[in-house]
Amino acid sequence: MQMKRLFIYLAVVAMFATTACEDFLTIKPVNVKSEQELLNEEGIDRIITGMYSTLYSSSWNSSLAGWTYGDVVGGDANKGSESNDQPDWGALETFKFTGTNSYISGPWSNQYNGVFRANLVLDMLEKMKDELSVKSGQEKDYYTEAEAQAKFVRALWYFELIKYYGAAVPWVGLEDYQASINPQVSNKENGEYVYIWDNVVNDFQFAYENLPETWPAESIGRPNKWAALAYKAKVMMFQSSPYNGTSGGTDRWSEVKTTLETIMADGVTSDGQKYDLHPSYQELFIAGLSDNTAENVFEVQQTVVGTSTNGNTVWGAGQLNGLSRLNGGWGFLQPSQDLAQSFMVDADGLPYLGGHYRDFSSVSQRVGSSTTISTDLSVAMDPRVDINIGRFGVPFLDWDVPTKFDGYIRDVSNGGIYFGKKHQPQQADKGSLSVSTSSTSSAKNVHLIRYADILLWYAEALIETGTPADARQYVNQVRERAARSFVGAAEMVGGTFSPTTSAYVMDDLFAGTTGTDAAGNYRLGPWPASQFDTEEEAFEALRAEERAEFAMEGRRWFNLTRWGIAADVLNSYVDYEKNFLSKYNDAVYNERYTCMPIPFNQIVTMDGLLFQSENWR
């Protein structure tokens, strides 16, 4: 019982912590509660809050934002900083996967901690099952609603484990937890791998059936039933895709399709808004404008606490150091040359498919050996380029218009000539939506599932079920929203940053309008029907849209692996990227890298019960 009491303390104290986890583990425990004292509704509420605290990890290698892996391993970003900074992360950047890498072992520990916290709630609930009653004045059964929240969080973390390590990972259920505080559960049975797909789907289904449709304002960050159903659809998509944890094909696309149709027809946010795309793509990434919009299916709520640059926010100092100029940041997570160039569009406002954007000269180039970067702003680009990434010559939010990489890029020979922007706070946020002592923090929420996901998933389901022509309208919905907002021209005059006029325009071929005074030439148009004549062509358009819409949101590598195209795409990527950064000269992505290897130290600790996943044996 001593170990159990310790973990209960950690679950409760996490609710009150206002410093990084490394700090609160070293302070003297206060208000420590025994298990018996917590066996009431108030105590359960505290344990549930502690469970939700696992969503807020600010560690680089375990954040739900996923950018360490989704963007860098997926070729949308370089690690950045200097080559000898965070070498284990650098190894992943060039596809050198080993079971002893700390960036491979880190997520495993954090994800199973999330599972532990959820099982703790379920255990406490079971001990009180006969005592918990309907809360005064409420019709909803408190026990079942709390159970649904715990199963949602448990399933979320198991899904993260599947994304990272494949589906043959140990399922630690409530009975296993109750049998031992540190249960050792094998991922094989009778010599065969045990895949956990159905367990995860069942947890999300239970959450869908028993979570409320809406929450009161003070609980808006909790998942509702529609968030659970959306996650269920996402799990089934991964299970149905060529990458499915190496467990053999399971075609659930028809079920995915009908599930998404239900969400699109009836789904609402936790505060009751009918799901819809937010009118402005740009506003989705501005604190104060981006949170809890009609596009929010599930997002991690963020806050800024006092003067702490980490606090209980994913977007803390550990994440938001893409810019050295922001109070001494380290300069990690720099968008890749390939990603920047992929936003080029043709006369119809369409991207160049098949990597043909690489046939053109780089839109941005270093001027000789100077620190100046010249960007040809006359080249037509998807307007999302300057919302997703930082380009020289384009206003950087409300800070300035950078032209030299001094203060923006730590080592241009290691990270390239682009810099982080999408997740950075505005200068105006300082003191309210970013702490007053530093700008390396932000109160903007982390979007885990947006309604744009739902639309593009549905398009994918239509393609997979044999009706590619029907997918076009949903892909175009996402593109049309992207055409409604763009970065305007601005300049620095005597230390003052302000909008200005320019000769550049936003050519919206959806609406047939031209926006003036743009930061560069932008153009966006609808996919023609001919692009969706065949499944292959439709997939090309869909995958290009996924990349443009979710760039720098930690999605890319996980999508490439589940589509079964990671080796082809990433080897083509490094062949291009090494023209700009020599570190990619010997990078080779092996087709067996559909997931990361199970950490070696976990296999040793389990002493014959835990087996390396199929692709890494």
Residue, then its C-alpha position, 0 to 999 in steps of 0.5 A: m500500500q505504501m507505493k499506491r499511496l505515493f502514486i495517489y499523492l502524485a495524482v493529487v498534487a499534479m492538480f495544484a502544481t504550478t511549476a514543472c514536474e521536475d520541481f514539484l517532485t522535490i518539494k516537501p509533500v503537503n496535504v497528503k491524503s490517504e486512500q481512505e480519505l479520498l474515497n468520496e466524490e470530492g476525492i474522486d474529483r481530485i484524482i480525476t483532475g490528477m489523471y487529466s494532468t497527464l495531458y500536460s506533459s511539457s517534456w520534449n519527448s512525451s508531449l501530446a503535441g507530437w512535434t518531436y516525432g511527427d514533424v522532425v521524423g516526418g520530414d516537415a522540420n529539422k531538429g534545429s539548434e546545433s548538431n551536438d544539441q540533443p544528440d538522441w533527437g538528432a539520431l531520430e532526425t536522420f532515422k537512426f532508431t535504437g532501443t536505447n535512445s532516450y527519445i524512444s524510451g521517454p514516450w513509453s514511460n509517459q504514456y504508461n503513466g497516463v494509463f496508470r492514472a486512468n486505472l487509478v480512477l477506475d480502481m477508486l470508483e470500483k471501491m466506491k461503486d455501492e456508495l456513489s449516487v447521483k449528484s444532487g440535482q443531476e440526472k447523470d449517474y456520477y459513477t458512470e460519467a467518471e468511469a467514462q472519463a477514465k476510459f477515454v483517457r486510458a484509451l487516448w494513451y493506449f492509442e499514443l502507444i500504438k502510434y509510437y510502438g505498434a499495437a502489440v504492447p501490453w494491455v494493463g487493464l483494471e484487474d492487472y492494476q489491482a493485482s499489482i501496483n507495477p503489473q508486468v503484463s506480456n504482449k504475447e500469449n501462447g507465443e503469439y503477439v497480442y494486439i490491443w486494437d479492440n480494447v482501445v476501441n471498446d474504451f472509446q465506445f464506452a466513453y461515447e455512450n456515457l460521456p455527456e454531450t456538453w459540459p458546464a463552462e468550468s469543465i469545458g476542457r473535458p472530453n464529450k461524447w463526440a470527442a470519444l467517437a472521433y477518437k474511435a474513428k481515428v483508431m479504426m483508421f489506423q487499424s485499417s490502414p497499411y500500417n496497423g501495428t503489423s497485426g495483419g489487415t483489418d478493413r474497418w473503412s465502412e465503419v469509419k465512414t458511418t461513424l464520421e457521418t454521425i459526427m458530422a451530422d450531430g456532433v457538437t463541442s463541449d460547450g454546445q457549438k455545432y461542429d464547423l470550420h473556424p472562419s479563419y485558419q490564421e486565427l486558429f493559432i492566435a491565443g485568445l482567438s483559437d480556443n474552444t471554437a466550433e472547430n474544437v473536437f478535442e484540445v488540451q486547455q492551456t493557461v499561463v501561471g504566474t511567472s513560470t515559463n512551463g506551468n501546466t502548459v504544453w506550450g511552455a519553455g520546453q516547447l516554444n524555443g524555436l526563436s533565439r530572439l525570444n528571450g534566449g531560446w535554443g532554436f529547435l524545430q525549424p521547418s524543412q526546406d522541403l516543407a517550405q517549398s511544398f507550398m508553391v502553387d501553380a496558376d490554378g492555385l494547386p500544389y505541385l504533386g509528386g514532389h515537382y515543387r523541387d524542380f524549381s529554385s528555392v523561393s528563399q536563399r541565403v545571400g552569399s556568405s552574409t546573414t541575410i536571407s532573400t525571399d522571392l515574395s512574387v512566387a505564388m504560394d498557398p497562404r498557409v505557408d506564412i502561418n505555418i512557418g517563419r520566412f524571412g521578409v514576411p512579418f513574424l506575427d507582431w514582432d517585426v519583419p526579419t531579414k537576417f538570421d541573426g537571433y532567429i536561427r542558431d546554426v543555419s548549417n544545421g537547421g536551415i533557413y526557416f524558423g518556428k512560427k505556428h505555435q509562437p506567442q505574439q508580442a502582444d500576448k506578453g503579460s496576459l496570454s504569455v507570462s510577463t517575464s518571458s515570451t517562451s510560453s503561451a496560453k493557446n490551446v493545443h488542437l489534438i482533433r479539429y473539425a478539419d481532421i473530421l472532413l479529411w478523414y471522411a474524404e479518406a474513408l470515401i476514397e477507401t470505400g470506392t467513391p473517390a469523386d465524392a471525396r473532392q467536396y470535403v477536401n475543397q471545404v478545407r482548402e476554401r477556408a484556407a483561402r479566407s485569411f492570409v498574412g498582411a504586409a507590415e514594416m518596421v518604421g523607427g522601431t514601430f511595427s505596423p501594417t503597410t501597403s504592398a503590391y502583393v495579393m491574395d488570389d482567392l480562386f474559390a470566391g473569385t476575389t483578390g485581397t490586396d496588401a499581402a505579405g507575399n503573393y498567395r493563391l489558392g483554388p479548388w481541386p478539379a473533378s478530374q483529380f478525383d477520377t481514381e483512388e490514386e489521384a484522389f489520394e495524392a490530393l488528400r495527402a497534399e492537403e493533410r500536409a498543408e493543413f496540419a504542418m508543424e502540428g506533429r502529424r506527418w510521420f504518423n500519417l506516412t507510416r499508417w499510409g504505408i508510404a514512409a520509406d518512399v516519401l522520406n528517402s525522396y525527402v532526404d535526397y532533396e534536403k541533403n542539397f541544403l543540409s549535409k547531415y542527411n547525406d547518409a540518412v536512409y529510412n528503412e521500410r520496417y520503420t513503421c513504428m519505433p522499437i520498444p525501449f530496450n530497458q523496458i524489455v530487460t525490466m520485464d525479464g522475458l515477458l515483454f517482446q520486441s515488436e514484429n518489425w524490430r525483432 
